[in-house]
Amino acid sequence: MTALPPLPSEVLPPEVRARRIDGINGLSMHVLEAGYEAADRPMVLLLHGFPEIAYSWRKVMPALAEAGFHVVAPDQRGYGRTTGWDPEYDGDLGSFRLLNLVRDMMGLLAALGRSSVTAVVGHDFGASAAAWCALVRPDVFRSLVLMSAPFGGPPALTPSATLAADPVHAALLALPRPRKHYQWYYSTRPANENMWHCPQGVHAFLRAYFHHKSADWRLNKPFRLASWSAPELAKMPTYYIMDAGLGMAETVAAEMPSAAEIDRCGWLTESELKVYADEYSRNGFQGGLQWYRSRTEGVGLGDLQVFAGRRIDVPSLFISGRNDWGIYQTPGAIERMQGTGCSDMRGVHLIEGAGHWVQQEQAGEVNRLLLEFLATVR
């Protein structure tokens, strides 16, 4: 992969800079920074999800920097302008296992001359990486904020037979309206091509995808599911439980917002969306999809089971949009997070007027909650 220059300053808030840091666990990492002027500032690390990049924290970074923090948001392995990862479907899937993603962040801190951070904050799949950072190295990642994806705890130490195919997938296909789970779809070979070279183009695909999972889509009214079963899972929108014969490009195209809705979308303007679209048009989506494959194929599961029964003991906070189905997509996860997952959960906040992209849709309220929490752990 050819290393590109950092994101140009004209697409970033004036308080934020972009740069590359080489030699991080085999990566040349592209990072955004704010509040970097003084070396003694406490640091906050921000980890994005899918299909995002470090740029998704653009509305959070200036507020944290103004409050006195050195804020760092990397393009994670597989994303954006970070290079050194294998872009091929048949490539090095093991490098995307969760403990190696923790190793990436440890390497970044070492390159920055930091022995610890005040908080690690993760959104979507970045919340999984952040949770494992805090669980494995609480001395380094001294507090935790999870957004949109609850952490239910490490996997149980069970016989390897449990790694066999989950019967829920056959049950989903057997429904009167045959369905499939998006994470297992993302793990298939055609998924990247379907989204990267879709007829509507990457920009329009991302516009529909972001809209479909936001509070702007009026049917996002999540509720708790009774169980991990096909009839219950099929109650979720099609961006999670897809029609069996469709790819994600076709799925979200059916919910493409109108020109008027796009014009009203102040949390993601066309110029902001272009930053995402330019990155994914160049790279495709396979780097992010490898995270899903690592999960669905059980890569590194045995290593994670070493931590079975262990809780996250650092101070923790959970933030999500009230209109975000991610809270409930794994039945019982949000309850386990507050019970056996985290021993020092300081608050669970569901923000009105936000769907899955909470730190973009309602940045002001997210920043308020973050700053309140950070004031207690700084």
C-alpha positions in Angstrom: 0.0 0.0 0.0 1.3 3.5 -0.9 1.4 5.9 2.0 -0.6 9.1 1.4 0.1 12.5 2.9 -2.0 13.3 6.0 -5.5 14.7 5.6 -5.3 18.3 4.4 -5.9 21.0 7.0 -8.8 22.5 5.0 -11.1 19.5 5.8 -10.3 19.6 9.6 -11.3 22.0 12.4 -8.5 24.6 12.9 -7.6 23.1 16.3 -6.9 19.6 14.7 -3.8 18.5 12.9 -3.1 15.3 10.9 0.2 13.5 10.7 1.8 10.1 10.2 3.6 8.1 12.8 5.7 5.2 11.5 6.9 1.9 13.1 3.7 1.0 15.1 3.3 -2.8 15.1 4.1 -2.9 11.4 1.9 0.1 10.6 2.5 3.6 9.4 -0.4 5.2 11.3 -2.3 8.2 10.3 -3.6 10.2 13.3 -5.5 13.3 14.1 -4.4 15.4 17.1 -5.7 18.3 19.1 -4.4 19.9 22.3 -0.8 18.8 21.3 0.9 22.0 22.1 1.9 21.2 25.7 3.7 17.9 26.4 2.3 17.5 30.0 -1.4 17.4 29.1 -3.3 14.3 30.0 -4.2 12.3 27.0 -7.5 10.9 25.6 -7.5 8.2 22.9 -10.4 8.0 20.5 -11.1 4.8 18.5 -13.5 4.9 15.6 -15.8 2.1 14.2 -17.1 1.0 10.8 -17.4 2.5 8.2 -15.7 5.4 9.8 -12.2 6.9 10.2 -10.5 9.1 12.7 -12.4 12.0 11.1 -15.6 10.8 12.8 -14.2 12.5 16.0 -13.9 15.9 14.4 -16.7 17.3 16.5 -15.3 15.9 19.8 -11.6 16.7 19.6 -11.8 20.5 19.9 -14.0 20.4 23.0 -11.7 18.0 24.8 -8.6 20.0 23.7 -10.1 23.2 25.1 -10.7 21.4 28.4 -7.0 20.7 28.6 -6.5 17.3 27.1 -4.1 16.0 24.4 -6.6 14.2 22.1 -5.4 11.5 19.6 -7.6 9.7 17.1 -5.9 7.2 14.8 -7.1 5.7 11.6 -7.1 2.1 12.9 -5.7 -1.0 11.2 -7.5 -1.5 7.9 -8.8 2.1 7.6 -8.1 5.4 6.0 -4.6 6.6 5.5 -3.0 4.1 7.9 -0.9 1.7 5.9 1.0 -1.6 6.5 -2.1 -3.8 6.8 -2.9 -6.6 4.4 -5.8 -5.4 2.1 -6.6 -8.8 0.6 -9.5 -11.1 1.6 -7.1 -14.0 1.7 -4.5 -12.0 3.5 -3.3 -11.9 7.1 -6.6 -12.1 8.9 -4.8 -12.9 12.2 -3.4 -9.3 12.3 -7.0 -8.1 12.9 -7.6 -10.1 16.0 -8.6 -8.1 19.0 -5.5 -8.5 21.1 -3.4 -7.3 18.1 -5.6 -4.2 17.9 -4.8 -3.6 21.5 -1.1 -4.0 20.6 -1.6 -1.3 17.9 -2.7 1.1 20.5 0.1 0.2 22.9 2.5 0.9 20.1 0.9 4.2 19.3 1.3 5.3 22.9 4.9 4.2 23.0 5.6 6.2 19.8 4.0 9.3 21.5 6.1 8.8 24.6 3.1 8.0 26.8 2.9 5.4 29.5 -0.8 5.8 30.0 -3.9 7.6 29.0 -6.6 9.2 31.1 -9.3 7.5 29.0 -9.8 5.4 25.9 -13.0 6.1 24.1 -14.4 3.8 21.5 -17.4 3.9 19.1 -19.1 1.0 17.4 -16.4 -1.7 16.7 -13.9 0.8 18.2 -15.8 0.2 21.5 -14.7 -3.4 21.4 -11.1 -2.5 20.9 -11.3 0.1 23.7 -12.9 -2.4 26.0 -10.2 -4.9 25.5 -7.5 -2.2 26.0 -9.1 -1.4 29.4 -9.6 -5.0 30.4 -6.1 -6.2 29.4 -4.0 -3.2 30.5 -6.0 -1.1 33.1 -2.7 0.4 34.2 -2.3 2.0 30.8 -5.9 2.7 29.8 -7.1 4.2 33.1 -10.8 4.8 32.2 -13.1 3.8 29.5 -16.0 5.3 27.5 -18.0 3.0 25.3 -20.3 4.4 22.6 -23.1 2.5 20.8 -21.7 -1.0 21.5 -22.1 -2.5 24.9 -19.3 -4.8 26.2 -20.8 -7.9 27.8 -17.5 -9.4 29.0 -14.9 -11.8 27.7 -16.0 -15.0 26.0 -16.7 -18.0 28.3 -14.1 -20.7 28.5 -16.1 -23.4 26.7 -15.2 -26.5 24.6 -14.1 -25.8 21.0 -17.3 -27.4 19.7 -19.1 -24.1 20.4 -17.1 -22.6 17.5 -19.3 -24.6 15.1 -21.8 -22.6 12.9 -24.5 -20.9 15.0 -27.9 -22.5 14.2 -29.5 -19.1 14.2 -28.2 -18.6 10.6 -30.1 -21.6 9.2 -33.1 -20.5 11.2 -32.9 -17.0 9.6 -32.8 -18.4 6.1 -35.8 -20.6 7.0 -38.0 -17.7 7.9 -41.0 -17.0 5.6 -39.0 -13.9 4.6 -35.4 -15.4 4.4 -32.9 -13.3 6.2 -29.2 -13.2 7.1 -27.1 -11.4 9.8 -25.0 -8.5 8.6 -21.8 -9.5 10.4 -21.8 -12.9 8.7 -22.6 -11.1 5.4 -19.6 -8.8 6.0 -17.5 -11.8 6.4 -18.2 -13.1 2.9 -15.9 -12.6 -0.1 -18.4 -10.6 -2.2 -19.2 -8.0 0.5 -16.4 -5.6 -0.3 -17.0 -5.6 -4.0 -20.7 -5.1 -3.4 -20.2 -1.9 -1.5 -17.0 -0.6 -3.1 -18.2 -0.9 -6.7 -21.9 -0.5 -6.2 -24.0 1.1 -9.0 -24.8 4.2 -7.0 -21.1 4.9 -6.1 -19.4 5.0 -2.7 -20.6 8.5 -1.9 -24.3 7.7 -2.3 -23.8 4.3 -0.6 -22.3 5.9 2.5 -25.0 8.6 2.5 -27.7 6.0 2.6 -25.9 3.8 5.1 -25.3 6.7 7.6 -28.9 7.9 7.1 -30.4 4.4 7.6 -28.7 4.0 11.0 -29.3 7.5 12.2 -32.2 9.1 14.1 -33.1 10.8 10.8 -34.6 7.4 9.7 -37.9 7.6 11.4 -38.3 3.8 11.8 -35.3 3.5 14.2 -37.2 2.8 17.4 -35.2 0.1 19.1 -36.4 -2.1 21.9 -35.1 -5.1 23.8 -35.2 -8.5 22.1 -36.3 -11.5 24.0 -33.6 -13.8 22.8 -30.9 -14.6 20.2 -33.3 -16.4 17.9 -34.3 -15.9 14.3 -37.9 -14.6 15.0 -36.5 -12.0 17.5 -33.5 -10.9 15.4 -35.7 -10.4 12.4 -37.5 -7.6 14.2 -34.4 -5.4 13.7 -33.9 -3.2 10.6 -32.4 -4.6 7.4 -29.0 -3.0 8.0 -28.6 -5.6 10.8 -30.8 -8.5 9.6 -30.6 -8.3 5.9 -32.9 -9.9 3.2 -31.1 -13.1 2.2 -30.8 -12.2 -1.5 -29.5 -8.7 -1.1 -26.1 -7.1 -0.5 -25.6 -4.1 1.8 -25.5 -1.7 -1.2 -29.0 -2.8 -2.3 -30.2 -2.9 1.3 -29.4 0.7 2.1 -30.2 2.0 -1.4 -33.9 1.4 -0.6 -33.6 4.0 2.2 -31.7 6.7 0.3 -32.7 10.1 1.7 -34.2 12.7 -0.5 -32.3 15.8 -1.6 -34.3 17.8 1.0 -33.3 15.4 3.8 -29.7 15.5 2.7 -29.8 19.3 2.7 -31.2 19.2 6.3 -28.5 16.8 7.6 -26.4 19.3 9.5 -24.5 16.5 11.4 -23.0 15.1 8.1 -22.9 17.7 5.3 -22.0 16.7 1.8 -18.5 18.1 2.1 -18.0 16.1 5.3 -19.3 12.9 3.7 -16.9 13.5 0.8 -14.0 13.0 3.2 -15.3 9.5 4.0 -16.2 8.7 0.4 -12.7 9.7 -0.9 -11.0 7.4 1.6 -13.3 4.4 0.9 -13.3 5.0 -2.8 -9.5 4.6 -2.7 -9.2 1.7 -0.3 -12.5 -0.2 -0.5 -14.0 -1.7 2.7 -12.0 -4.9 3.1 -9.8 -3.6 5.9 -12.8 -2.8 8.1 -14.6 -6.0 7.1 -11.6 -8.1 8.3 -12.5 -7.0 11.8 -15.9 -8.7 11.3 -14.3 -11.8 9.8 -12.0 -12.1 12.8 -15.0 -12.1 15.1 -17.3 -14.4 13.1 -14.5 -16.9 12.3 -13.3 -17.0 15.9 -9.8 -15.7 15.1 -7.9 -15.3 18.4 -10.9 -16.6 20.4 -8.8 -18.9 22.4 -6.6 -16.0 23.6 -9.7 -14.0 24.6 -11.0 -16.9 26.6 -7.9 -16.7 28.8 -9.7 -13.7 30.3 -13.0 -15.5 30.9 -14.7 -14.2 34.1 -12.6 -11.1 34.3 -14.3 -7.7 34.5 -13.3 -4.2 33.4 -12.4 -2.5 36.7 -11.5 1.0 35.5 -14.1 3.8 35.7 -16.4 3.4 32.8 -19.2 5.2 31.0 -21.6 4.2 28.2 -23.1 6.6 25.7 -25.5 5.8 22.8 -28.3 7.3 20.8 -31.8 6.5 22.0 -32.6 5.6 18.4 -29.6 3.2 18.1 -30.4 -0.5 17.5 -26.8 -1.2 18.4 -27.7 -1.2 22.1 -29.9 -4.3 21.7 -28.5 -6.1 18.7 -26.9 -8.7 21.0 -29.7 -9.5 23.5 -28.6 -9.1 27.1 -25.2 -7.4 26.3 -26.2 -4.0 27.9 -27.4 -5.7 31.0 -24.2 -7.8 31.3 -22.1 -4.7 30.7 -23.6 -3.2 33.8 -23.3 -6.4 35.8 -20.5 -8.8 35.1 -18.8 -6.7 32.3 -17.8 -3.5 34.1 -17.4 -3.3 37.9 -17.3 0.6 38.0 -19.9 1.7 35.5 -20.5 5.4 36.2 -23.4 6.0 33.9 -25.4 4.7 30.9 -26.8 7.6 28.8 -29.1 7.3 25.8 -29.2 10.6 24.0 -32.4 11.9 22.5 -32.2 12.8 18.8 -29.3 10.4 18.0 -29.0 7.1 16.3 -25.9 5.0 15.8 -23.6 7.9 15.0 -24.0 9.6 18.3 -20.8 11.6 18.5 -21.7 13.2 15.1 -25.5 13.4 15.4 -25.4 15.0 18.9 -21.9 16.2 19.5 -22.8 18.8 22.0 -24.4 16.4 24.4 -21.7 13.8 23.9 -19.0 16.4 24.7 -20.9 17.5 27.9 -21.1 13.9 29.1 -17.5 13.2 28.2 -16.2 16.2 30.0 -18.3 15.5 33.1 -16.9 12.0 33.2 -13.3 13.0 32.5 -13.5 15.6 35.3 -14.1 12.7 37.8 -11.2 10.5 36.6 -8.6 13.0 35.5 
